[in-house]
Structures are given as C-alpha cells and as structure tokens.
C-alpha cells in the first residue's frame, strides 16, 4: 500500500517553515534537476533575466527564497522556474455554477508528489494552494476568489518557457479575476502543453490551451482532461483515458442542475478517480475550490481536508492509497430523458504500456530499464538494437540513482528523438 502525508503549512512571508519544506524536498529535486542537465542549460544568469522579464513582481520573493535556500546556485537556478526538465501528469477538471465551484483530480504517482498545502501572503494577497517545485502551484485559490488549476495538455512538444506551476503561482499572487489571469497566462510562456482553468467568485471562467509552439487558445469550455482538441499523442491518450474521461464529464454536465456534492462524489469514482498505482498512475487527491466561501478541500474516499482563509490549520493529513474500489453509476439527462451511465469498464491497453507501468512499480532497475526502453521503442516504431542498447544504458543509470523511472524521463526521450 502506498502512503503520502499532506503537509498543511501557514506562513505569511517565506521563513522557517518554508526553509523546513525546502530542506525536506530539495535533495530529491536537486538530484532530478541535475540528472537532466538543466543546471546550466540555460545558465543561472539567463534564467534570472527571464524571470525578471516576464514576472518582475516575483523577484523580491524569489530573492528571499534563494536566501533561505542558502544561496545555492543550483537551487537559485531551479527556483527561477525557467526551462525546467519536462514532466507529465494526468488530471481532470470541471467548473460548475450556482454556486461557482471548480473540482479537479490530480493524477500522478504518490512517490513523486510533494504533498504540500501552503497558505501564504508573500505579496500581500492570501493564497492557498497545493504545491510543486517548492513554490509552484498545481491548483489553488487567492483571497479575491480567483481559482487556477492545470491539466497536462497531452502533447510531447517542449519549448522555451517556464514550468507551469511557477506561472500559476504568479497568477494567484498578482491577479484578482479571470480577465487578469487570462492576460498573464497569454503573456507568460509555458515550456510544455497544459490546459489551464481559471474561475472567479462571479462565476466567470475560462479554459486556456497553452503550448510553446502556438499562441494560447482561450475557450469557454467547462471541462478539460489531457488533450487539446484532437489527440496529439495517441499512446498517452490510451494510457490516461483522456477521451473517455472528457466524455464522462460532459455527460455529467447534462444532468439537470447537478448539485455540487454530486459532482464531487463523481470525481471520487472511476473513470475519473484512477487507482492504477501499481502501473505508476493514480489520483493523488480530488480538489474542490469554492471561491465565494474562500475555501478549498482535498478529498479522498472517506477522508476530507478542508481549509479556509479564515481558519487555516497547520498539520499532517496521512493518506493511504488502494487499488480496489467500487464504481458508481451516474444518472444523466439526454433530451429530457433520464439515462443511467453504467460503471466504467476499462479497456485493455497496449502491451508496451502495461509493461511500462509494471516496470515503474517493480523497483528493480534492470527490469525497469529493459521494459521501459522496449516500451518507448515500440511506441516510436524503432527496432534498432543499437538504439535499445543506448536506452538501456540511460534508463539503468537513472533508475539505479532514483529507484524508479518517472514520467518526465519519457518526455525527455520523446523530445530528443
């Protein structure tokens, strides 16, 4: 059974609590960052210049964090957020109204999740957010009632830009409504493809498709999973079931006035709630954001962590992940008729994706390297023995150091081919 402790931390300005967070997670982040060759590619001076160019308001906070990190040049480079190594997650999200609410599942592996809920006011505006990369945001809310959340865009493209958690930090620190958030998200480049949902307490919302190879696409879509329009990466789409999850959410929205709790409970069951932890892919948490209440919740089956701006509490929430759970049918409205959606029945994935997931879960570097390298070769149509040898050496070296093959390594490989 996999376990993860969610650490709720309240600290108005960066200080000893953030320093403790840094000391806890930095060794793993440093190993990942250096193993990807990102420390000097680009260099620190270039990365700081890009941060100052696109998000100058963050510079005082950035310098404060660097000082707390001991002015370590590697940490300073990492904390700019500019041109990080590629990384991939899953995720589903939806916006509903009356009252406005955003619900999302964050799909990843518990061993790779930071598990931080940080309440801060670094730039005068209170922010509550689940964290990544020590000061980034994967979903969160600010005191003005602006909510921001991400899902991976399902594309292999990697370009020049910031890691999306750093951009979402900026949005929540300095924007107050959807219009301001959209302006920032259009202006600041993202190094990978992401679908970003923003919602404010008026109920206004937008979903933006960001990518480094095209201008931001701004939509009114209330749903996003892990593709941007047409599927660009079929193998990832099969593995993550992005089309099936999107269709399921759109069917959910056909329910006559779906109430807030029904929506939340739906996210706690398949096909939205993933339990394929032995394959390296599962739902880490379900997040609920209610901008009119200034409240957020993290939910798991039978367990809830609720935090508000008025009564945020420090503490540890221990979560245990299991692969077994019943499915839940949902009633939908189709042209005025009531129709029951049957429990989701997973379809078989291609063998190479099954091997990839199983290899991730084994912990045996040799098995992981062989299976994952072969999976990538199969997916990309390569059969060259020399290529397989090269991949085996790469994966074996990495997995011996880290004990697992993270998804972002696969993204690196796709980027290099």
HELIX and SHEET records of a PDB file:
HELIX    1   1 UNK A   16  UNK A   35  1                                  20    
HELIX    2   2 UNK A   44  UNK A   54  1                                  11    
HELIX    3   3 UNK A   56  UNK A   58  5                                   3    
HELIX    4   4 UNK A   59  UNK A   68  1                                  10    
HELIX    5   5 UNK A   73  UNK A   79  1                                   7    
HELIX    6   6 UNK A  110  UNK A  112  5                                   3    
HELIX    7   7 UNK A  164  UNK A  174  1                                  11    
HELIX    8   8 UNK A  178  UNK A  187  1                                  10    
HELIX    9   9 UNK A  234  UNK A  240  1                                   7    
HELIX   10  10 UNK A  242  UNK A  252  1                                  11    
HELIX   11  11 UNK A  260  UNK A  267  1                                   8    
HELIX   12  12 UNK A  277  UNK A  279  5                                   3    
HELIX   13  13 UNK A  351  UNK A  362  1                                  12    
HELIX   14  14 UNK A  365  UNK A  380  1                                  16    
HELIX   15  15 UNK A  385  UNK A  402  1                                  18    
HELIX   16  16 UNK A  407  UNK A  416  1                                  10    
SHEET    1   A 9 UNK A 214  UNK A 219  0                                        
SHEET    2   A 9 UNK A 205  UNK A 211 -1                                        
SHEET    3   A 9 UNK A 194  UNK A 199 -1                                        
SHEET    4   A 9 UNK A 147  UNK A 152 -1                                        
SHEET    5   A 9 UNK A 136  UNK A 142 -1                                        
SHEET    6   A 9 UNK A 127  UNK A 132 -1                                        
SHEET    7   A 9 UNK A 116  UNK A 120 -1                                        
SHEET    8   A 9 UNK A   2  UNK A  10  1                                        
SHEET    9   A 9 UNK A 315  UNK A 321 -1                                        
SHEET    1   B 5 UNK A 223  UNK A 224  0                                        
SHEET    2   B 5 UNK A  92  UNK A  96 -1                                        
SHEET    3   B 5 UNK A 101  UNK A 108 -1                                        
SHEET    4   B 5 UNK A 281  UNK A 290 -1                                        
SHEET    5   B 5 UNK A 275  UNK A 276 -1                                        
SHEET    1   C 6 UNK A 223  UNK A 224  0                                        
SHEET    2   C 6 UNK A  92  UNK A  96 -1                                        
SHEET    3   C 6 UNK A 101  UNK A 108 -1                                        
SHEET    4   C 6 UNK A 281  UNK A 290 -1                                        
SHEET    5   C 6 UNK A 295  UNK A 300 -1                                        
SHEET    6   C 6 UNK A 303  UNK A 308 -1                                        
SHEET    1   D 2 UNK A 330  UNK A 334  0                                        
SHEET    2   D 2 UNK A 337  UNK A 341 -1                                        
END                                                                             
